[in-house]
Each structure stands twice: as structure tokens, then as C-alpha cells.
Amino acid sequence: MAHGPYTHVSMSINPGQRPRIGISFYASLTRARARVLESGRPYLVLESDEADVTVSTTGAGPVTPEDLEVARQIFNAAARYLADSERLHAEHAQARDSAA
């Protein structure tokens, strides 16, 4: 059963620990964009009509080796997400065509 698009936001606060916020996008209107600010700092934004998440450099400063590693992880995860989405879309389209 398909559901309409939505964004889910949760927050956990436990004594002695940092608060943890989770944002899940289940919205077909989610946008992704990346830019470099005039200051030379890159950033990535994922957004829906209800929320957005921005990823940038450590402390909003110069790019560190750790920032590069996170950027590579994001790139690899996005490539996997794209490949899986394309495969599943093709499988669904083939199943619909076979049923028709």
C-alpha cells in the first residue's frame, strides 16, 4: 500500500547524553542541492516542504581530511541509492507490463 509523501522528525533526550535528532524524508518532492559559498565553504542541502538538512565542513571552516571522507561516504551512499532505486523502478515497471 502506497502512502503519501511525508517527512518524519524525531528527537531523543537522555540524561548525560547529547540530544539526538532524526529526520527521515519520505517525500517525492525532496530536493537535493550542493553549492560553494562565497567564503569557499561547500555545502549540501536535502530538503522537503517540511524540513531540511544541511551538511558542510567541520566548524564551518576549511575542508579537513575528515570532511573529505564524509563527502566520499555521502557520494558512495547516494550512488548506491540511485542504483537501487533504478533497479527497483525497472523491476516494478516490468511487473506492471507483465500483468497488463
Buried (B, 14 or more C-beta within 10 A) or exposed (E): EEEEEEBEEEEEEEEEEEEEEEBEBEBEEBEEEEEEEEEEBBBBBBBBEBBBEEBBBEEEEEBEEEBEEBBEEBEEEEEEEEEEEEEEEEEEEEEEEEEE
